[in-house]
Amino acid sequence: MSSGAQPILRIPLTLLALADLALLGKLLWPWSEVPSLPLNGATGIDPAVILVCYIALILWIVGRFQNSIRKALQSASLLGLLAGLLLAAEIFFKSHVEDPAQVETLTGMHFAGAVLLWGIAGLRGAQVTGNRSLGMISGIWSAMVSGLITAAAILGQALYDGPPPPSQDPWRQYEGLAVGNQATQALVSTLNSTTFYLLVGPLAGAAIGLFFSFFAKGKKS
């Protein structure tokens, strides 16, 4: 991939990360109340910091490496896009399906599909140069792309749904005493889910990408 093709990776991913930041900022408004969230506000600050790190990494890594590595990252981005759409669909279905068993099945299927796509990204990355490290990097990159898409789905769904109506269930009210009202509970759940996909996803991508890289044909690193 030539240097002129770098915007194929850099611009869309940067805009997606900025869109996630904008959604997060809107969800957390007014920002003066963020410090009152659990862990002295870290629940709300962590996803913002991760997204800023994503943007810095995207801008740094795309223009730094040779064409063969950027080609592997482009392939990983496309696979990450597919995996992200799978995970985003899971977020949508989960909010519209009431049967817990069905939700668990859908979650497992969608997440397994995403992990498989991250593994394929690692396999293709390792095949580019025969370097297993590039397979791991491709898995991470693919999972990062998926994380950005999934975060947009989670945050967008939360903003669209708005705060939940107050529950009259005494047990639900008791559960909320440690965190706050139901609106705060829902916000914390949304923030934790966003952080999970942005942070844990790339770790899973690294592991599965490295594993799949052992099956790459060609010279070994």
LUMDRENLO-311552 format. One record per atom (N, C-alpha, C, O): atom name; y, x negated, z negated; residue number from 1. Coordinates in steps of 0.02 Angstrom, whole numbers, plus 50000, padded with zeros to 5 digits. Example, Ala and Ser with C-alpha at 12.3 -4.5 7.8 and 13.67 -1.06 7.14 Angstrom:
2
atom,v,u,w,n
N,49716,49340,49610,1
CA,49775,49385,49610,1
C,49835,49340,49610,1
O,49834,49288,49577,1
N,49888,49358,49646,2
CA,49947,49316,49643,2
C,50002,49355,49606,2
O,50057,49330,49598,2
***
This chain:
221
atom,v,u,w,n
N,49941,49958,50000,1
CA,50000,50000,50000,1
C,50062,49956,50000,1
O,50068,49912,49958,1
N,50105,49968,50046,2
CA,50165,49926,50052,2
C,50214,49943,49998,2
O,50209,49994,49964,2
N,50265,49897,49991,3
CA,50315,49909,49940,3
C,50355,49972,49954,3
O,50381,50004,49908,3
N,50360,49990,50020,4
CA,50395,50051,50036,4
C,50360,50113,50012,4
O,50391,50166,50008,4
N,50295,50107,49996,5
CA,50257,50165,49973,5
C,50258,50172,49897,5
O,50229,50219,49870,5
N,50291,50125,49863,6
CA,50293,50128,49790,6
C,50320,50193,49763,6
O,50295,50217,49712,6
N,50371,50225,49795,7
CA,50395,50289,49769,7
C,50342,50343,49765,7
O,50349,50390,49727,7
N,50287,50337,49805,8
CA,50233,50385,49802,8
C,50206,50389,49730,8
O,50186,50443,49707,8
N,50204,50333,49696,9
CA,50182,50332,49627,9
C,50240,50340,49579,9
O,50237,50380,49532,9
N,50293,50303,49590,10
CA,50345,50296,49539,10
C,50385,50360,49531,10
O,50393,50385,49475,10
N,50411,50388,49585,11
CA,50458,50444,49580,11
C,50425,50507,49551,11
O,50451,50535,49503,11
N,50369,50532,49580,12
CA,50340,50594,49552,12
C,50319,50587,49479,12
O,50329,50633,49439,12
N,50289,50531,49461,13
CA,50265,50523,49392,13
C,50324,50517,49344,13
O,50321,50543,49288,13
N,50376,50482,49364,14
CA,50435,50477,49321,14
C,50467,50545,49311,14
O,50487,50563,49256,14
N,50473,50583,49365,15
CA,50503,50650,49361,15
C,50460,50696,49317,15
O,50486,50737,49280,15
N,50394,50689,49323,16
CA,50349,50730,49282,16
C,50357,50713,49208,16
O,50359,50758,49166,16
N,50361,50649,49192,17
CA,50371,50629,49123,17
C,50439,50653,49097,17
O,50444,50675,49039,17
N,50491,50650,49138,18
CA,50557,50675,49118,18
C,50556,50750,49108,18
O,50588,50776,49063,18
N,50518,50785,49150,19
CA,50511,50858,49142,19
C,50476,50874,49076,19
O,50496,50921,49041,19
N,50425,50835,49059,20
CA,50392,50845,48994,20
C,50440,50834,48937,20
O,50440,50872,48888,20
N,50481,50782,48943,21
CA,50531,50769,48890,21
C,50580,50826,48884,21
O,50599,50846,48828,21
N,50600,50854,48941,22
CA,50647,50910,48939,22
C,50615,50971,48906,22
O,50647,51005,48866,22
N,50553,50986,48923,23
CA,50517,51042,48892,23
C,50510,51031,48817,23
O,50519,51077,48777,23
N,50492,50969,48799,24
CA,50484,50953,48728,24
C,50550,50961,48691,24
O,50553,50988,48636,24
N,50604,50936,48721,25
CA,50670,50942,48690,25
C,50691,51015,48680,25
O,50720,51033,48629,25
N,50675,51057,48730,26
CA,50692,51128,48724,26
C,50650,51161,48670,26
O,50675,51204,48633,26
N,50586,51141,48666,27
CA,50542,51171,48615,27
C,50564,51152,48545,27
O,50557,51192,48498,27
N,50590,51091,48537,28
CA,50609,51066,48470,28
C,50681,51085,48450,28
O,50702,51071,48394,28
N,50718,51117,48496,29
CA,50787,51135,48480,29
C,50789,51190,48426,29
O,50751,51238,48430,29
N,50832,51184,48375,30
CA,50882,51131,48364,30
C,50851,51067,48335,30
O,50809,51071,48289,30
N,50870,51011,48361,31
CA,50839,50947,48343,31
C,50852,50928,48270,31
O,50816,50887,48242,31
N,50903,50959,48240,32
CA,50918,50943,48170,32
C,50861,50964,48123,32
O,50857,50940,48066,32
N,50816,51008,48147,33
CA,50761,51032,48106,33
C,50697,50991,48115,33
O,50648,51003,48081,33
N,50699,50944,48162,34
CA,50639,50903,48175,34
C,50616,50865,48113,34
O,50556,50863,48100,34
N,50662,50834,48073,35
CA,50639,50798,48013,35
C,50602,50840,47963,35
O,50567,50814,47919,35
N,50609,50907,47967,36
CA,50574,50950,47919,36
C,50502,50964,47940,36
O,50465,50995,47903,36
N,50482,50941,47999,37
CA,50413,50949,48021,37
C,50367,50903,47982,37
O,50392,50856,47950,37
N,50302,50915,47983,38
CA,50255,50872,47945,38
C,50263,50798,47962,38
O,50285,50780,48016,38
N,50244,50756,47913,39
CA,50249,50683,47919,39
C,50320,50660,47930,39
O,50333,50614,47968,39
N,50367,50693,47896,40
CA,50438,50676,47900,40
C,50465,50678,47971,40
O,50507,50638,47991,40
N,50440,50726,48010,41
CA,50464,50735,48078,41
C,50425,50698,48130,41
O,50437,50707,48190,41
N,50377,50657,48110,42
CA,50338,50618,48158,42
C,50299,50663,48206,42
O,50285,50644,48263,42
N,50281,50723,48182,43
CA,50244,50769,48224,43
C,50283,50786,48288,43
O,50253,50794,48341,43
N,50349,50791,48282,44
CA,50391,50804,48340,44
C,50415,50742,48375,44
O,50427,50743,48435,44
N,50423,50688,48338,45
CA,50449,50626,48367,45
C,50397,50589,48407,45
O,50412,50560,48459,45
N,50335,50590,48384,46
CA,50281,50551,48417,46
C,50274,50567,48491,46
O,50273,50521,48532,46
N,50268,50632,48511,47
CA,50260,50644,48583,47
C,50320,50622,48624,47
O,50312,50601,48681,47
N,50380,50625,48595,48
CA,50440,50602,48631,48
C,50436,50526,48642,48
O,50452,50502,48696,48
N,50416,50490,48590,49
CA,50411,50417,48596,49
C,50358,50398,48648,49
O,50367,50352,48688,49
N,50301,50434,48646,50
CA,50248,50419,48694,50
C,50272,50431,48766,50
O,50257,50391,48810,50
N,50309,50485,48777,51
CA,50334,50500,48844,51
C,50383,50447,48868,51
O,50382,50428,48926,51
N,50426,50422,48823,52
CA,50471,50368,48841,52
C,50432,50305,48860,52
O,50450,50270,48907,52
N,50380,50291,48823,53
CA,50337,50234,48839,53
C,50303,50243,48907,53
O,50295,50196,48945,53
N,50282,50305,48921,54
CA,50252,50320,48986,54
C,50301,50303,49042,54
O,50283,50270,49091,54
N,50363,50325,49035,55
CA,50414,50313,49086,55
C,50424,50238,49096,55
O,50427,50214,49153,55
N,50431,50201,49041,56
CA,50441,50129,49046,56
C,50382,50096,49080,56
O,50391,50051,49121,56
N,50321,50117,49063,57
CA,50261,50087,49093,57
C,50256,50103,49167,57
O,50238,50060,49207,57
N,50272,50165,49186,58
CA,50270,50185,49257,58
C,50319,50142,49297,58
O,50301,50116,49350,58
N,50380,50135,49273,59
CA,50430,50096,49309,59
C,50412,50022,49313,59
O,50428,49988,49361,59
N,50378,49998,49261,60
CA,50361,49926,49259,60
C,50299,49910,49301,60
O,50299,49861,49338,60
N,50248,49951,49295,61
CA,50183,49932,49324,61
C,50180,49943,49399,61
O,50145,49905,49433,61
N,50215,49992,49425,62
CA,50208,50009,49496,62
C,50234,49953,49540,62
O,50204,49938,49592,62
N,50290,49923,49522,63
CA,50318,49871,49565,63
C,50297,49801,49547,63
O,50322,49753,49577,63
N,50251,49793,49500,64
CA,50236,49727,49475,64
C,50176,49695,49510,64
O,50175,49634,49519,64
N,50127,49734,49529,65
CA,50064,49707,49553,65
C,50058,49708,49628,65
O,50098,49739,49663,65
N,50008,49672,49653,66
CA,49997,49666,49725,66
C,49973,49732,49754,66
O,49955,49779,49718,66
N,49972,49734,49821,67
CA,49958,49796,49856,67
C,49889,49825,49839,67
O,49882,49885,49833,67
N,49838,49782,49832,68
CA,49771,49807,49819,68
C,49768,49844,49752,68
O,49734,49895,49746,68
N,49803,49819,49702,69
CA,49803,49852,49637,69
C,49842,49916,49640,69
O,49822,49967,49611,69
N,49899,49915,49675,70
CA,49937,49977,49682,70
C,49898,50030,49720,70
O,49905,50089,49707,70
N,49857,50008,49767,71
CA,49814,50055,49804,71
C,49764,50087,49756,71
O,49751,50147,49761,71
N,49736,50048,49711,72
CA,49689,50075,49661,72
C,49725,50125,49616,72
O,49696,50176,49598,72
N,49787,50110,49597,73
CA,49825,50155,49554,73
C,49842,50220,49590,73
O,49845,50273,49560,73
N,49855,50214,49655,74
CA,49869,50274,49693,74
C,49808,50320,49695,74
O,49815,50381,49687,74
N,49750,50291,49706,75
CA,49688,50331,49705,75
C,49676,50361,49636,75
O,49657,50419,49630,75
N,49689,50322,49583,76
CA,49681,50346,49515,76
C,49730,50403,49501,76
O,49714,50450,49464,76
N,49790,50400,49530,77
CA,49839,50453,49520,77
C,49815,50519,49550,77
O,49823,50571,49519,77
N,49786,50515,49609,78
CA,49761,50576,49642,78
C,49704,50607,49601,78
O,49701,50668,49593,78
N,49659,50565,49577,79
CA,49604,50590,49535,79
C,49631,50616,49468,79
O,49606,50666,49442,79
N,49682,50583,49442,80
CA,49713,50606,49380,80
C,49748,50673,49390,80
O,49749,50715,49345,80
N,49775,50684,49450,81
CA,49806,50748,49466,81
C,49754,50804,49464,81
O,49766,50857,49435,81
N,49696,50792,49494,82
CA,49643,50842,49493,82
C,49619,50855,49421,82
O,49609,50913,49401,82
N,49610,50801,49383,83
CA,49588,50809,49314,83
C,49640,50846,49273,83
O,49624,50887,49230,83
N,49704,50831,49286,84
CA,49757,50865,49250,84
C,49759,50939,49265,84
O,49773,50979,49220,84
N,49747,50957,49328,85
CA,49745,51028,49346,85
C,49687,51063,49311,85
O,49692,51121,49290,85
N,49630,51028,49304,86
CA,49573,51056,49267,86
C,49592,51070,49194,86
O,49578,51123,49168,86
N,49624,51021,49163,87
CA,49642,51028,49093,87
C,49697,51080,49084,87
O,49697,51118,49035,87
N,49744,51083,49132,88
CA,49797,51134,49128,88
C,49767,51204,49135,88
O,49789,51251,49102,88
N,49717,51211,49178,89
CA,49683,51275,49186,89
C,49648,51295,49121,89
O,49646,51353,49102,89
N,49620,51245,49087,90
CA,49587,51258,49023,90
C,49638,51284,48972,90
O,49622,51329,48933,90
N,49698,51255,48971,91
CA,49750,51278,48926,91
C,49768,51351,48941,91
O,49777,51392,48895,91
N,49773,51368,49005,92
CA,49790,51436,49025,92
C,49735,51485,49005,92
O,49749,51538,48976,92
N,49673,51468,49022,93
CA,49618,51513,49007,93
C,49609,51522,48932,93
O,49593,51577,48908,93
N,49619,51468,48895,94
CA,49609,51471,48822,94
C,49657,51521,48790,94
O,49641,51553,48740,94
N,49717,51527,48818,95
CA,49766,51573,48790,95
C,49754,51645,48811,95
O,49786,51691,48785,95
N,49708,51656,48859,96
CA,49696,51723,48883,96
C,49624,51747,48870,96
O,49606,51802,48889,96
N,49583,51705,48838,97
CA,49514,51724,48822,97
C,49507,51729,48747,97
O,49527,51683,48711,97
N,49480,51784,48723,98
CA,49476,51796,48651,98
C,49408,51776,48622,98
O,49403,51764,48562,98
N,49357,51771,48662,99
CA,49290,51755,48638,99
C,49287,51680,48621,99
O,49292,51639,48667,99
N,49278,51661,48557,100
CA,49277,51590,48538,100
C,49222,51551,48574,100
O,49233,51493,48593,100
N,49164,51581,48584,101
CA,49109,51547,48617,101
C,49127,51531,48690,101
O,49112,51478,48716,101
N,49159,51579,48721,102
CA,49180,51569,48791,102
C,49234,51516,48796,102
O,49234,51475,48842,102
N,49279,51516,48748,103
CA,49332,51466,48747,103
C,49302,51396,48739,103
O,49322,51349,48773,103
N,49253,51390,48693,104
CA,49221,51325,48682,104
C,49185,51301,48745,104
O,49186,51242,48761,104
N,49152,51347,48780,105
CA,49117,51329,48841,105
C,49165,51306,48895,105
O,49154,51255,48928,105
N,49220,51343,48904,106
CA,49270,51325,48954,106
C,49301,51258,48938,106
O,49311,51216,48983,106
N,49317,51247,48875,107
CA,49348,51184,48855,107
C,49301,51126,48870,107
O,49323,51075,48897,107
N,49237,51133,48852,108
CA,49190,51080,48865,108
C,49182,51065,48939,108
O,49179,51007,48959,108
N,49178,51117,48980,109
CA,49168,51108,49052,109
C,49229,51074,49084,109
O,49222,51028,49123,109
N,49288,51098,49066,110
CA,49348,51070,49096,110
C,49359,50998,49074,110
O,49378,50955,49114,110
N,49347,50984,49010,111
CA,49357,50916,48985,111
C,49305,50869,49015,111
O,49321,50811,49032,111
N,49243,50892,49022,112
CA,49191,50851,49053,112
C,49209,50835,49126,112
O,49199,50779,49149,112
N,49237,50885,49161,113
CA,49258,50873,49230,113
C,49314,50821,49234,113
O,49314,50779,49278,113
N,49362,50826,49187,114
CA,49417,50778,49186,114
C,49392,50707,49172,114
O,49413,50660,49205,114
N,49347,50701,49123,115
CA,49320,50635,49106,115
C,49282,50606,49165,115
O,49286,50546,49178,115
N,49245,50647,49201,116
CA,49208,50623,49260,116
C,49257,50596,49313,116
O,49244,50544,49343,116
N,49312,50631,49323,117
CA,49361,50608,49372,117
C,49394,50543,49350,117
O,49408,50500,49392,117
N,49405,50534,49285,118
CA,49432,50470,49260,118
C,49382,50414,49273,118
O,49400,50358,49290,118
N,49317,50431,49264,119
CA,49266,50381,49277,119
C,49264,50361,49350,119
O,49256,50302,49366,119
N,49270,50410,49395,120
CA,49271,50395,49466,120
C,49332,50351,49483,120
O,49327,50307,49526,120
N,49388,50364,49450,121
CA,49447,50322,49461,121
C,49432,50250,49441,121
O,49452,50203,49475,121
N,49397,50242,49384,122
CA,49377,50175,49363,122
C,49330,50142,49412,122
O,49336,50082,49425,122
N,49283,50180,49439,123
CA,49236,50154,49488,123
C,49272,50131,49551,123
O,49259,50076,49575,123
N,49317,50172,49576,124
CA,49354,50154,49637,124
C,49400,50095,49625,124
O,49408,50052,49668,124
N,49429,50092,49564,125
CA,49473,50036,49549,125
C,49435,49970,49547,125
O,49459,49919,49571,125
N,49375,49972,49518,126
CA,49334,49911,49515,126
C,49310,49890,49583,126
O,49300,49830,49596,126
N,49301,49937,49628,127
CA,49277,49921,49695,127
C,49331,49887,49738,127
O,49314,49854,49787,127
N,49393,49894,49719,128
CA,49447,49865,49759,128
C,49444,49789,49758,128
O,49450,49757,49810,128
N,49435,49760,49699,129
CA,49434,49687,49693,129
C,49369,49661,49661,129
O,49360,49600,49656,129
N,49326,49706,49640,130
CA,49266,49685,49604,130
C,49280,49666,49533,130
O,49238,49636,49499,130
N,49339,49685,49508,131
CA,49360,49667,49440,131
C,49352,49728,49394,131
O,49384,49779,49405,131
N,49311,49721,49343,132
CA,49299,49776,49297,132
C,49362,49794,49257,132
O,49372,49851,49238,132
N,49404,49745,49245,133
CA,49466,49759,49209,133
C,49510,49809,49247,133
O,49542,49852,49218,133
N,49510,49803,49314,134
CA,49548,49850,49354,134
C,49517,49919,49351,134
O,49552,49969,49356,134
N,49451,49922,49343,135
CA,49418,49987,49334,135
C,49442,50020,49270,135
O,49455,50081,49269,135
N,49449,49982,49216,136
CA,49473,50009,49153,136
C,49546,50031,49160,136
O,49564,50085,49136,136
N,49587,49990,49193,137
CA,49658,50008,49203,137
C,49664,50071,49244,137
O,49706,50114,49230,137
N,49623,50077,49295,138
CA,49625,50137,49338,138
C,49606,50199,49297,138
O,49635,50252,49306,138
N,49556,50193,49253,139
CA,49538,50248,49210,139
C,49595,50268,49164,139
O,49607,50328,49153,139
N,49629,50219,49136,140
CA,49687,50233,49093,140
C,49741,50268,49132,140
O,49769,50318,49109,140
N,49756,50241,49191,141
CA,49810,50269,49232,141
C,49795,50341,49252,141
O,49839,50384,49249,141
N,49733,50354,49272,142
CA,49713,50421,49291,142
C,49721,50469,49232,142
O,49744,50525,49241,142
N,49701,50448,49173,143
CA,49707,50490,49114,143
C,49780,50501,49094,143
O,49798,50553,49068,143
N,49823,50451,49107,144
CA,49894,50459,49094,144
C,49924,50513,49138,144
O,49963,50555,49115,144
N,49906,50512,49202,145
CA,49930,50564,49247,145
C,49907,50633,49224,145
O,49945,50681,49223,145
N,49843,50637,49205,146
CA,49816,50700,49179,146
C,49853,50722,49116,146
O,49867,50781,49107,146
N,49868,50673,49073,147
CA,49903,50689,49011,147
C,49972,50718,49024,147
O,49993,50765,48989,147
N,50007,50692,49073,148
CA,50074,50718,49089,148
C,50070,50790,49114,148
O,50111,50832,49096,148
N,50020,50804,49156,149
CA,50012,50872,49182,149
C,49992,50920,49127,149
O,50018,50976,49122,149
N,49945,50898,49085,150
CA,49922,50941,49030,150
C,49977,50954,48980,150
O,49984,51010,48955,150
N,50016,50902,48965,151
CA,50072,50911,48918,151
C,50122,50962,48945,151
O,50148,51003,48907,151
N,50135,50960,49011,152
CA,50180,51009,49041,152
C,50152,51080,49033,152
O,50189,51127,49020,152
N,50085,51086,49042,153
CA,50054,51152,49034,153
C,50059,51177,48962,153
O,50074,51236,48950,153
N,50045,51133,48914,154
CA,50047,51153,48844,154
C,50118,51172,48823,154
O,50128,51225,48793,154
N,50166,51130,48839,155
CA,50235,51143,48820,155
C,50263,51204,48856,155
O,50298,51246,48827,155
N,50248,51209,48921,156
CA,50271,51267,48959,156
C,50242,51332,48933,156
O,50277,51382,48929,156
N,50178,51331,48915,157
CA,50145,51390,48888,157
C,50177,51411,48822,157
O,50188,51470,48809,157
N,50192,51361,48780,158
CA,50223,51376,48715,158
C,50293,51406,48724,158
O,50312,51452,48688,158
N,50331,51379,48772,159
CA,50398,51406,48783,159
C,50395,51476,48814,159
O,50436,51519,48797,159
N,50346,51487,48857,160
CA,50339,51553,48889,160
C,50318,51605,48838,160
O,50344,51661,48838,160
N,50271,51588,48796,161
CA,50245,51636,48747,161
C,50296,51650,48691,161
O,50299,51706,48665,161
N,50335,51599,48674,162
CA,50382,51607,48619,162
C,50346,51606,48552,162
O,50285,51600,48550,162
N,50382,51610,48497,163
CA,50350,51610,48430,163
C,50307,51671,48420,163
O,50324,51726,48443,163
N,50250,51663,48387,164
CA,50206,51721,48375,164
C,50237,51769,48325,164
O,50277,51749,48283,164
N,50220,51833,48330,165
CA,50246,51882,48282,165
C,50217,51868,48213,165
O,50161,51844,48207,165
N,50254,51884,48161,166
CA,50229,51873,48092,166
C,50164,51911,48080,166
O,50156,51968,48101,166
N,50117,51877,48047,167
CA,50053,51908,48032,167
C,50056,51943,47964,167
O,50088,51919,47917,167
N,50022,51999,47960,168
CA,50018,52035,47896,168
C,49955,52017,47858,168
O,49942,52044,47804,168
N,49916,51970,47887,169
CA,49854,51948,47855,169
C,49871,51901,47797,169
O,49899,51848,47808,169
N,49854,51920,47735,170
CA,49871,51877,47677,170
C,49842,51807,47682,170
O,49874,51758,47662,170
N,49781,51801,47710,171
CA,49750,51735,47716,171
C,49788,51691,47764,171
O,49799,51632,47751,171
N,49809,51719,47821,172
CA,49849,51681,47870,172
C,49915,51659,47839,172
O,49939,51604,47852,172
N,49944,51703,47798,173
CA,50006,51685,47765,173
C,49995,51629,47715,173
O,50037,51584,47707,173
N,49939,51631,47680,174
CA,49922,51579,47632,174
C,49912,51512,47667,174
O,49935,51460,47643,174
N,49876,51514,47724,175
CA,49865,51452,47762,175
C,49930,51420,47784,175
O,49934,51359,47789,175
N,49980,51460,47796,176
CA,50043,51433,47821,176
C,50088,51404,47768,176
O,50140,51375,47784,176
N,50071,51412,47704,177
CA,50115,51388,47651,177
C,50127,51313,47655,177
O,50182,51290,47640,177
N,50076,51274,47675,178
CA,50083,51201,47677,178
C,50126,51178,47735,178
O,50154,51123,47733,178
N,50132,51219,47787,179
CA,50169,51199,47847,179
C,50232,51240,47856,179
O,50284,51214,47877,179
N,50229,51303,47840,180
CA,50286,51347,47850,180
C,50262,51414,47876,180
O,50204,51433,47866,180
N,50306,51450,47909,181
CA,50287,51515,47936,181
C,50243,51506,47998,181
O,50228,51450,48018,181
N,50224,51563,48028,182
CA,50178,51559,48084,182
C,50210,51525,48145,182
O,50175,51491,48183,182
N,50275,51534,48153,183
CA,50309,51501,48209,183
C,50304,51426,48202,183
O,50293,51390,48251,183
N,50313,51401,48140,184
CA,50308,51329,48128,184
C,50237,51305,48139,184
O,50226,51251,48166,184
N,50189,51345,48116,185
CA,50119,51327,48127,185
C,50103,51320,48201,185
O,50070,51273,48222,185
N,50126,51369,48240,186
CA,50114,51367,48313,186
C,50147,51307,48344,186
O,50119,51275,48389,186
N,50208,51290,48322,187
CA,50244,51232,48348,187
C,50206,51168,48333,187
O,50199,51125,48377,187
N,50183,51161,48271,188
CA,50146,51101,48251,188
C,50082,51094,48292,188
O,50064,51039,48313,188
N,50047,51150,48303,189
CA,49986,51149,48343,189
C,50001,51127,48414,189
O,49964,51087,48443,189
N,50055,51152,48442,190
CA,50075,51132,48510,190
C,50091,51058,48514,190
O,50070,51023,48561,190
N,50128,51033,48466,191
CA,50147,50963,48465,191
C,50087,50917,48456,191
O,50081,50866,48489,191
N,50041,50937,48412,192
CA,49981,50897,48401,192
C,49937,50895,48464,192
O,49909,50843,48480,192
N,49932,50952,48498,193
CA,49893,50954,48560,193
C,49924,50910,48614,193
O,49889,50875,48650,193
N,49990,50912,48618,194
CA,50025,50870,48667,194
C,50013,50796,48653,194
O,49998,50758,48699,194
N,50021,50777,48591,195
CA,50010,50707,48572,195
C,49938,50687,48584,195
O,49925,50630,48606,195
N,49890,50732,48572,196
CA,49820,50716,48582,196
C,49806,50698,48655,196
O,49776,50646,48669,196
N,49829,50739,48701,197
CA,49815,50726,48772,197
C,49853,50665,48798,197
O,49828,50629,48842,197
N,49913,50653,48772,198
CA,49951,50595,48795,198
C,49925,50530,48766,198
O,49931,50477,48798,198
N,49896,50532,48707,199
CA,49875,50470,48673,199
C,49800,50458,48677,199
O,49778,50403,48694,199
N,49761,50509,48661,200
CA,49688,50501,48660,200
C,49659,50501,48730,200
O,49610,50467,48744,200
N,49691,50539,48776,201
CA,49667,50540,48845,201
C,49661,50471,48876,201
O,49608,50455,48902,201
N,49713,50430,48875,202
CA,49708,50362,48903,202
C,49655,50319,48869,202
O,49625,50276,48902,202
N,49644,50329,48804,203
CA,49592,50291,48770,203
C,49523,50310,48797,203
O,49480,50267,48809,203
N,49513,50375,48808,204
CA,49451,50398,48838,204
C,49445,50373,48910,204
O,49392,50354,48932,204
N,49502,50374,48946,205
CA,49503,50349,49014,205
C,49484,50275,49018,205
O,49450,50255,49065,205
N,49507,50236,48970,206
CA,49490,50165,48968,206
C,49416,50155,48959,206
O,49385,50114,48994,206
N,49386,50192,48913,207
CA,49315,50185,48899,207
C,49272,50206,48958,207
O,49226,50170,48979,207
N,49287,50265,48986,208
CA,49246,50291,49041,208
C,49259,50251,49105,208
O,49213,50242,49145,208
N,49321,50228,49114,209
CA,49336,50188,49173,209
C,49299,50122,49172,209
O,49273,50099,49223,209
N,49296,50090,49113,210
CA,49259,50028,49106,210
C,49184,50039,49117,210
O,49151,49999,49149,210
N,49159,50094,49089,211
CA,49087,50109,49097,211
C,49069,50119,49170,211
O,49020,50091,49194,211
N,49108,50158,49206,212
CA,49093,50171,49276,212
C,49103,50108,49319,212
O,49071,50101,49371,212
N,49146,50062,49297,213
CA,49158,50002,49337,213
C,49096,49958,49342,213
O,49091,49918,49387,213
N,49049,49966,49295,214
CA,48987,49927,49298,214
C,48942,49948,49356,214
O,48896,49912,49375,214
N,48957,50007,49385,215
CA,48918,50031,49441,215
C,48951,50016,49508,215
O,48926,50036,49561,215
N,49007,49980,49506,216
CA,49043,49964,49567,216
C,49004,49912,49606,216
O,48978,49865,49578,216
N,49001,49921,49672,217
CA,48967,49873,49715,217
C,49016,49818,49735,217
O,49077,49828,49735,217
N,48990,49761,49751,218
CA,49031,49704,49771,218
C,49030,49650,49719,218
O,48990,49651,49673,218
N,49075,49603,49727,219
CA,49075,49545,49681,219
C,49097,49567,49613,219
O,49137,49614,49606,219
N,49072,49533,49562,220
CA,49089,49549,49493,220
C,49140,49499,49467,220
O,49144,49442,49489,220
N,49179,49524,49419,221
CA,49229,49481,49389,221
C,49197,49429,49344,221
O,49232,49387,49314,221
***
